Amino acid sequence: MDWLALMEGISLERLGSLHLVLLHLPIGFVVAAGLLELSRWRRPTADGAIYQRRLLAVNAVACLLTVGAGLVLASTGKYPAETLEWHRWAGLVCAGLAVAAWLAQARGRVVAARVALAALLAATVVTGHLGATLTHGPEVANFRVSARSGEAVKPVQSPAIASRTVSSNVFEKEILPILDRSCIECHGPDKMKGRLRLDSRAAALAGGRSGRPAIAPGKLEASELLRRVRLPRDDDEAMPPGDEPGLSVAEIAALDEWIAAGAVWR
Ligand code: HEC
């Protein structure tokens, strides 16, 4: 096994994006533990206590892993700082309560375990809500599924995300920063590598040396820019080239979505 290649493949970003998958586990466990506790309230059984202890143990571990991945994801700096800050604290509170509920249950402190579980349910709702207003993530994940399966490229949107798309200017907030940071130095007024400029819509539509449009509005497959940013990092044609960090999954998905929606420039 080529460990070096494996380690290179596991970027921090990918590790962090595990958060978006993991987070569903504690939500499921907490709801299950809440339901079990309700049924135990009516008819307490020894088995029930054992199941609850195991459930809370697994939940505590899932919470800690989710928070760990979340902290890594937060450090990628792609999320609005203020909401992120609240979401981070709420997530840490969740992890603390999850561990407390488990320890209390394991020591047979029924009341303490119930209080911790109730608080954990509430904290989970708050954390989930803050997380939903933050994410990019689910929007991105949903979008990529539909883009892959070749269906209409309309992202599956939650109401919170839909209103975000309407109320903010995607090009200015998401696309321009990517181009400015990663592409313009070589595809702008100073240098025109590959005879391509990416500082105006007309230039991007015209494309460069290859003759293919860098951006073909509404046509993901025909957009050379997308093909280049999606190439494996060690491909000679990958953009940005060389040792520069590649675009993140979220950034590529944002470009996808923007081009699918017609590549509105401003
Ligand atoms: C360090 C300089 C550099 C950076 C940064 C850079 N490129 Fe390039 N790009 C090049 C060079 C050199 C070529 C020509 C060689 C080639 O086609 O691979 C090129 C070619 C291209 C082409 C093909 C043009 C054509 O039609 O032949 C596209 C599309 C492209 N780049 C997109 C991008 C995008 C998108 C980014 C930002 C994510 C980016 N590049 C960042 C240097 C750069």
Residues whose N, C-alpha, C, O or C-beta is under 5 A from the ligand:
A	BS01	HEC	S182 C183 C186 K193 G194 L196 G207 G208 R209 S210 G211 R212 A214 E224 L225 R228 D236 E237 M239 P240 P241
